[in-house]
Amino acid sequence: MSAAALGTSKAAHSDVAARKKKGPGALATAYLVIYNVVMTAGWLVIAVGLVRAYLARGSYHGLYYSIEKPLKFFQTGAILEILHCAVGIVPSSVVLTGFQVMSRVFLTWAVTHSVREVQSEDSVLLFVTAWTVTEIIRYSFYTFSLLNHLPFLIKWARYTFFIVLYPMGVTGELLTIYAALPYVQKTGLYSVTLPNKYNFSFDYYTFLILAMISYIPLFPQLYFHMIRQRKKVLGHAEDLSKVE
């Protein structure tokens, strides 16, 4: 290889390395900080709303109605995270982020909002509580990370609380979809039957069943991925604490 070619190769390698190390620009960083601060505040509003409603009623039944509007707004606002990945200001997978975000948006609008009979189910409170705690921690984690000042407590919570919150949220989601099935079957909600001019049929009841079944292969992958991430991120710190 000639000296010129070698120099060009090294320069190209350096450019690639620099791009990998380089984070979002100053403007993108400022935007992401604002976005994550707003989302943290939004989920804190939901958390406070749940607590206040519980204290006022003295019961956890039907608390969904007290936080319905902010839940819909801020959960739908998470769609912007897909855009962040698509334009490259966040180095995450568009497909994975899209699936995680849209599955929650789907549950919020296509199940809980659309089938009003399930809104009083305790399972709704189960996943709402899990989402709320998870998102407060997650958006706080992103905010402090962008500011290069991440407290260990938040990092620990980010990679520890999911151990309980993920199964809790998934349980609530599945139970809510299951509770919606009889109403969907009875009303034919979102279903399209033949004959019609498009020669197309769609059974929303069957779709919801398939959605429930999809949790079987998908949830373990996500859960054990987080377990591996926890070991990678917190393993060294925990080893040090044991030595001390």
C-alpha positions as a Markdown table, in Angstrom:
| # | Residue | x | y | z |
|---|---|---|---|---|
| 1 | Met | 0.0 | 0.0 | 0.0 |
| 2 | Ser | 1.4 | 3.4 | -0.9 |
| 3 | Ala | 2.0 | 6.1 | 1.7 |
| 4 | Ala | -0.7 | 8.3 | 0.2 |
| 5 | Ala | -3.2 | 5.4 | 0.3 |
| 6 | Leu | -2.2 | 4.6 | 3.8 |
| 7 | Gly | -2.7 | 8.2 | 4.8 |
| 8 | Thr | -6.1 | 8.3 | 3.1 |
| 9 | Ser | -7.1 | 5.1 | 4.9 |
| 10 | Lys | -6.0 | 6.5 | 8.3 |
| 11 | Ala | -7.8 | 9.7 | 7.7 |
| 12 | Ala | -11.0 | 7.9 | 6.7 |
| 13 | His | -10.7 | 5.7 | 9.8 |
| 14 | Ser | -10.3 | 8.8 | 12.0 |
| 15 | Asp | -13.3 | 10.4 | 10.4 |
| 16 | Val | -15.5 | 7.3 | 11.2 |
| 17 | Ala | -14.2 | 7.1 | 14.7 |
| 18 | Ala | -14.8 | 10.8 | 15.2 |
| 19 | Arg | -18.4 | 10.4 | 14.0 |
| 20 | Lys | -18.9 | 7.5 | 16.4 |
| 21 | Lys | -17.7 | 9.5 | 19.3 |
| 22 | Lys | -19.4 | 12.7 | 18.4 |
| 23 | Gly | -22.8 | 13.1 | 19.9 |
| 24 | Pro | -25.6 | 15.3 | 18.8 |
| 25 | Gly | -24.7 | 18.9 | 18.0 |
| 26 | Ala | -25.3 | 21.8 | 20.4 |
| 27 | Leu | -28.7 | 22.6 | 18.9 |
| 28 | Ala | -29.9 | 19.0 | 18.9 |
| 29 | Thr | -28.6 | 18.5 | 22.4 |
| 30 | Ala | -30.5 | 21.6 | 23.6 |
| 31 | Tyr | -33.7 | 20.3 | 22.0 |
| 32 | Leu | -33.3 | 16.8 | 23.5 |
| 33 | Val | -32.7 | 18.3 | 26.9 |
| 34 | Ile | -35.9 | 20.4 | 26.6 |
| 35 | Tyr | -37.8 | 17.4 | 25.3 |
| 36 | Asn | -36.7 | 15.1 | 28.1 |
| 37 | Val | -37.3 | 17.7 | 30.8 |
| 38 | Val | -40.9 | 18.3 | 29.5 |
| 39 | Met | -41.5 | 14.5 | 29.3 |
| 40 | Thr | -40.2 | 14.0 | 32.8 |
| 41 | Ala | -42.4 | 16.8 | 34.1 |
| 42 | Gly | -45.4 | 15.4 | 32.2 |
| 43 | Trp | -45.0 | 11.9 | 33.8 |
| 44 | Leu | -44.5 | 13.6 | 37.2 |
| 45 | Val | -47.8 | 15.3 | 36.7 |
| 46 | Ile | -49.4 | 11.9 | 36.0 |
| 47 | Ala | -47.8 | 10.5 | 39.2 |
| 48 | Val | -49.0 | 13.4 | 41.3 |
| 49 | Gly | -52.5 | 13.1 | 39.7 |
| 50 | Leu | -52.7 | 9.4 | 40.7 |
| 51 | Val | -51.6 | 10.1 | 44.3 |
| 52 | Arg | -54.0 | 13.0 | 44.7 |
| 53 | Ala | -56.9 | 11.0 | 43.3 |
| 54 | Tyr | -56.1 | 8.1 | 45.6 |
| 55 | Leu | -56.0 | 10.3 | 48.7 |
| 56 | Ala | -59.2 | 12.0 | 47.7 |
| 57 | Arg | -61.1 | 8.8 | 47.0 |
| 58 | Gly | -59.5 | 6.5 | 49.5 |
| 59 | Ser | -59.5 | 3.8 | 46.8 |
| 60 | Tyr | -57.3 | 2.9 | 43.8 |
| 61 | His | -60.3 | 1.8 | 41.7 |
| 62 | Gly | -61.1 | 4.0 | 38.7 |
| 63 | Leu | -58.0 | 6.3 | 39.1 |
| 64 | Tyr | -57.5 | 6.2 | 35.4 |
| 65 | Tyr | -60.1 | 8.9 | 34.8 |
| 66 | Ser | -58.0 | 11.4 | 36.9 |
| 67 | Ile | -55.0 | 11.2 | 34.6 |
| 68 | Glu | -56.6 | 10.2 | 31.3 |
| 69 | Lys | -55.8 | 13.4 | 29.4 |
| 70 | Pro | -52.2 | 13.9 | 30.4 |
| 71 | Leu | -51.5 | 10.2 | 29.9 |
| 72 | Lys | -52.8 | 10.3 | 26.3 |
| 73 | Phe | -50.9 | 13.5 | 25.6 |
| 74 | Phe | -47.5 | 12.5 | 27.0 |
| 75 | Gln | -47.6 | 8.9 | 25.8 |
| 76 | Thr | -48.5 | 10.1 | 22.3 |
| 77 | Gly | -45.7 | 12.6 | 22.6 |
| 78 | Ala | -43.3 | 9.7 | 22.8 |
| 79 | Ile | -43.8 | 9.2 | 19.0 |
| 80 | Leu | -41.2 | 12.0 | 18.6 |
| 81 | Glu | -38.6 | 9.5 | 19.8 |
| 82 | Ile | -39.0 | 7.5 | 16.6 |
| 83 | Leu | -38.3 | 10.7 | 14.7 |
| 84 | His | -35.2 | 11.3 | 16.8 |
| 85 | Cys | -33.9 | 8.0 | 15.8 |
| 86 | Ala | -34.8 | 8.4 | 12.2 |
| 87 | Val | -33.0 | 11.7 | 11.8 |
| 88 | Gly | -30.0 | 10.4 | 13.7 |
| 89 | Ile | -29.9 | 12.7 | 16.7 |
| 90 | Val | -30.4 | 9.7 | 19.0 |
| 91 | Pro | -28.3 | 6.5 | 18.2 |
| 92 | Ser | -31.0 | 4.0 | 18.8 |
| 93 | Ser | -32.8 | 1.6 | 16.5 |
| 94 | Val | -35.7 | 3.0 | 14.7 |
| 95 | Val | -37.4 | -0.4 | 14.5 |
| 96 | Leu | -37.0 | -1.2 | 18.2 |
| 97 | Thr | -37.9 | 2.3 | 19.3 |
| 98 | Gly | -40.9 | 2.3 | 17.0 |
| 99 | Phe | -42.2 | -1.0 | 18.3 |
| 100 | Gln | -41.8 | 0.0 | 21.9 |
| 101 | Val | -43.4 | 3.4 | 21.5 |
| 102 | Met | -46.2 | 2.3 | 19.2 |
| 103 | Ser | -47.2 | -0.6 | 21.3 |
| 104 | Arg | -47.9 | 1.7 | 24.2 |
| 105 | Val | -49.7 | 4.3 | 21.9 |
| 106 | Phe | -51.7 | 1.4 | 20.6 |
| 107 | Leu | -52.7 | 0.3 | 24.1 |
| 108 | Thr | -53.5 | 3.9 | 25.1 |
| 109 | Trp | -55.8 | 4.7 | 22.1 |
| 110 | Ala | -56.8 | 1.5 | 20.3 |
| 111 | Val | -57.6 | -0.4 | 23.5 |
| 112 | Thr | -58.1 | 1.7 | 26.6 |
| 113 | His | -59.6 | 4.7 | 24.9 |
| 114 | Ser | -61.6 | 2.8 | 22.4 |
| 115 | Val | -63.1 | 0.2 | 24.8 |
| 116 | Arg | -64.4 | 2.4 | 27.6 |
| 117 | Glu | -65.6 | -0.6 | 29.5 |
| 118 | Val | -62.0 | -1.5 | 30.5 |
| 119 | Gln | -61.1 | 1.9 | 31.8 |
| 120 | Ser | -62.3 | 1.0 | 35.3 |
| 121 | Glu | -60.3 | -2.3 | 35.3 |
| 122 | Asp | -57.6 | -2.5 | 37.9 |
| 123 | Ser | -55.2 | -3.8 | 35.2 |
| 124 | Val | -55.2 | -0.3 | 33.7 |
| 125 | Leu | -53.9 | 1.1 | 36.9 |
| 126 | Leu | -51.3 | -1.6 | 37.0 |
| 127 | Phe | -49.7 | -0.7 | 33.6 |
| 128 | Val | -50.2 | 3.1 | 34.1 |
| 129 | Thr | -48.3 | 2.9 | 37.4 |
| 130 | Ala | -45.5 | 0.9 | 35.8 |
| 131 | Trp | -45.3 | 3.2 | 32.9 |
| 132 | Thr | -45.3 | 6.3 | 35.1 |
| 133 | Val | -42.4 | 5.2 | 37.4 |
| 134 | Thr | -40.5 | 3.8 | 34.4 |
| 135 | Glu | -40.8 | 7.0 | 32.3 |
| 136 | Ile | -39.9 | 9.4 | 35.2 |
| 137 | Ile | -36.7 | 7.4 | 35.7 |
| 138 | Arg | -36.0 | 7.0 | 32.0 |
| 139 | Tyr | -36.5 | 10.6 | 31.0 |
| 140 | Ser | -34.5 | 11.8 | 34.0 |
| 141 | Phe | -31.7 | 9.4 | 33.0 |
| 142 | Tyr | -31.7 | 10.9 | 29.5 |
| 143 | Thr | -31.7 | 14.5 | 30.7 |
| 144 | Phe | -28.8 | 14.1 | 33.1 |
| 145 | Ser | -26.9 | 12.0 | 30.6 |
| 146 | Leu | -27.2 | 14.8 | 28.0 |
| 147 | Leu | -26.0 | 17.3 | 30.6 |
| 148 | Asn | -23.0 | 15.0 | 31.4 |
| 149 | His | -24.0 | 15.0 | 35.0 |
| 150 | Leu | -25.7 | 11.6 | 35.7 |
| 151 | Pro | -26.2 | 10.8 | 39.4 |
| 152 | Phe | -25.5 | 7.2 | 40.2 |
| 153 | Leu | -28.9 | 6.8 | 42.0 |
| 154 | Ile | -30.7 | 7.6 | 38.7 |
| 155 | Lys | -28.5 | 5.3 | 36.7 |
| 156 | Trp | -29.0 | 2.5 | 39.3 |
| 157 | Ala | -32.8 | 3.1 | 39.2 |
| 158 | Arg | -32.8 | 3.0 | 35.4 |
| 159 | Tyr | -31.1 | -0.4 | 35.4 |
| 160 | Thr | -32.8 | -1.9 | 38.5 |
| 161 | Phe | -36.5 | -0.9 | 38.8 |
| 162 | Phe | -37.3 | -2.5 | 35.4 |
| 163 | Ile | -36.8 | -5.9 | 37.1 |
| 164 | Val | -40.2 | -5.4 | 38.7 |
| 165 | Leu | -41.8 | -2.7 | 36.6 |
| 166 | Tyr | -41.5 | -4.5 | 33.2 |
| 167 | Pro | -43.4 | -7.6 | 34.3 |
| 168 | Met | -45.8 | -5.4 | 36.2 |
| 169 | Gly | -46.5 | -3.3 | 33.1 |
| 170 | Val | -46.8 | -6.3 | 30.8 |
| 171 | Thr | -49.2 | -8.1 | 33.1 |
| 172 | Gly | -51.4 | -5.0 | 33.2 |
| 173 | Glu | -51.3 | -4.6 | 29.4 |
| 174 | Leu | -52.2 | -8.2 | 28.8 |
| 175 | Leu | -55.0 | -8.2 | 31.3 |
| 176 | Thr | -56.4 | -5.0 | 29.8 |
| 177 | Ile | -56.4 | -6.4 | 26.3 |
| 178 | Tyr | -58.0 | -9.6 | 27.6 |
| 179 | Ala | -60.7 | -7.6 | 29.3 |
| 180 | Ala | -61.4 | -5.8 | 26.1 |
| 181 | Leu | -61.9 | -8.9 | 24.0 |
| 182 | Pro | -65.6 | -9.6 | 24.9 |
| 183 | Tyr | -66.6 | -6.0 | 24.1 |
| 184 | Val | -64.6 | -6.0 | 20.8 |
| 185 | Gln | -66.2 | -9.3 | 19.8 |
| 186 | Lys | -69.7 | -8.1 | 20.7 |
| 187 | Thr | -69.5 | -4.7 | 18.9 |
| 188 | Gly | -67.2 | -5.6 | 16.0 |
| 189 | Leu | -65.0 | -2.7 | 16.9 |
| 190 | Tyr | -62.6 | -1.7 | 14.0 |
| 191 | Ser | -63.5 | -4.9 | 12.2 |
| 192 | Val | -64.2 | -5.0 | 8.5 |
| 193 | Thr | -66.4 | -7.7 | 7.1 |
| 194 | Leu | -67.0 | -9.0 | 3.6 |
| 195 | Pro | -68.5 | -8.3 | 1.2 |
| 196 | Asn | -67.3 | -4.7 | 0.6 |
| 197 | Lys | -66.0 | -2.8 | -2.4 |
| 198 | Tyr | -62.4 | -3.2 | -1.3 |
| 199 | Asn | -62.7 | -7.0 | -1.0 |
| 200 | Phe | -60.9 | -6.8 | 2.3 |
| 201 | Ser | -61.7 | -8.1 | 5.7 |
| 202 | Phe | -60.2 | -7.5 | 9.1 |
| 203 | Asp | -61.1 | -9.0 | 12.5 |
| 204 | Tyr | -59.9 | -6.7 | 15.3 |
| 205 | Tyr | -60.8 | -9.4 | 17.9 |
| 206 | Thr | -58.3 | -11.9 | 16.2 |
| 207 | Phe | -55.8 | -9.1 | 15.9 |
| 208 | Leu | -55.9 | -8.4 | 19.7 |
| 209 | Ile | -55.4 | -12.1 | 20.4 |
| 210 | Leu | -52.4 | -12.2 | 18.1 |
| 211 | Ala | -51.0 | -9.1 | 19.8 |
| 212 | Met | -51.2 | -10.9 | 23.1 |
| 213 | Ile | -49.5 | -13.9 | 21.7 |
| 214 | Ser | -46.7 | -11.7 | 20.4 |
| 215 | Tyr | -45.7 | -10.8 | 23.9 |
| 216 | Ile | -44.5 | -14.4 | 24.4 |
| 217 | Pro | -41.4 | -14.1 | 22.1 |
| 218 | Leu | -40.9 | -10.3 | 22.4 |
| 219 | Phe | -41.0 | -9.6 | 26.1 |
| 220 | Pro | -38.3 | -12.1 | 27.2 |
| 221 | Gln | -35.9 | -10.7 | 24.5 |
| 222 | Leu | -36.4 | -7.1 | 25.8 |
| 223 | Tyr | -36.3 | -8.2 | 29.5 |
| 224 | Phe | -33.1 | -10.2 | 29.2 |
| 225 | His | -31.5 | -7.5 | 27.1 |
| 226 | Met | -32.0 | -5.1 | 30.0 |
| 227 | Ile | -30.6 | -7.7 | 32.4 |
| 228 | Arg | -27.5 | -7.9 | 30.2 |
| 229 | Gln | -27.3 | -4.1 | 30.1 |
| 230 | Arg | -27.7 | -3.9 | 33.9 |
| 231 | Lys | -24.8 | -6.3 | 34.3 |
| 232 | Lys | -22.7 | -4.3 | 31.8 |
| 233 | Val | -23.5 | -0.9 | 33.3 |
| 234 | Leu | -23.7 | -1.6 | 37.0 |
| 235 | Gly | -21.6 | -4.7 | 37.3 |
| 236 | His | -18.3 | -2.9 | 37.8 |
| 237 | Ala | -19.8 | -0.6 | 40.4 |
| 238 | Glu | -21.4 | -3.4 | 42.3 |
| 239 | Asp | -18.1 | -5.4 | 42.3 |
| 240 | Leu | -16.3 | -2.4 | 43.8 |
| 241 | Ser | -18.9 | -2.0 | 46.5 |
| 242 | Lys | -18.5 | -5.7 | 47.4 |
| 243 | Val | -14.7 | -5.3 | 47.7 |
| 244 | Glu | -15.1 | -2.3 | 49.9 |
